[in-house]
Amino acid sequence: MNPDDWHLTEDVETFLAQAGDFLRSRPALHTVPLTVTEALRTRGANAYGTEAPLFGWLERAGEVRAAFFRTPPRRLSITPLTPAEADALAAHLAGLGHVLPGVNADDDTADAFAEAWARYTGVTPTLHERERLYRLGALTPPDPAPDGRGRVVGEQDREQLMVWHREFVAAIGGTASSDDRAWADTRIAEGRVTFWETPDGTPVSMAGATPLVAGQIRVAPVYTPAHLRGRGYGGAATAEVSRAALAAGSTEVLLFADLANPTSNALYQRIGYRRVIDFTVYNFPASAPSVRV
């Protein structure tokens, strides 16, 4: 296929005007681009950093077939592609001189794009993580629940929220927010993080949620400090946030889990989450592409 079938822009409104209907057509599968573009649309182009984001869509016969986005310095995120489509995208981006830190997509797409990127640039992709996307079926809260209660975070929790967010990002090997305080302030203002606290009021775990977009909400992040794990706090916090998402009108409540962590995967399944699709995350070495198009 022709690499020129891919269209690029740095403007989120232009991207959504072209690809928005396509993204909304499969809200569970497209939960990440839906959530990220909504944040960029409502909070501005600097919602994820100071560098301009990049968006693209694949169009053939007047129909959008796929899309991608990137918010530097984070990896490229792509909707499902055929091997030929992945090859064309890799050729197009490499030919334009783009340097990518990695890719995040469903297993087949990630594998195809990583192989194509290696051919066109000479880099050697390395596996970073395999994830599973889950969708909530019938919510089954932990029984018995751990002692304590869930509580939506408030202004008094800002410092704790910032610390736990930094620890969470470090634990998953992610890219930290450029402004921890702004990250926390947004979620406090929108009531999008819940702490599970012990009867004496001590926070022991947190679970957050994305805004409602296209009928879906994704539970993220979920974090319990290492010394407090194994006591049911994370499951209780996740169940509280999941219940709130349903009450807010979400028809699809979603979350990702690292497949290398059997404990969290088993926990989410016990409270009612069911597999949708698996994703693979690759890292690419930090070097300029030597294009072989």
Secondary structure, DSSP 8 states (H G I E B T S, - for coil): --GGGEEEES-HHHHHHHHHHHHHTSTTTTHHHHHHHHHHHHH-TTTT-SS--EEEEEEETTEEEEEEEE-TTS-EEE----HHHHHHHHHHHHHTT---SEEEEEHHHHHHHHHHHHHHH----EEEEEEEEEEE-S----SS--SSEEEE--GGGHHHHHHHHHHHHHHHT----S-HHHHHHHHHHHT-EEEEE-TTS-EEEEEEE---BTTEEEEEEEE--GGGTTSSHHHHHHHHHHHHHHHTT-SEEEEEEETT-HHHHHHHHHTTEEEEEEEEEEE--SS------
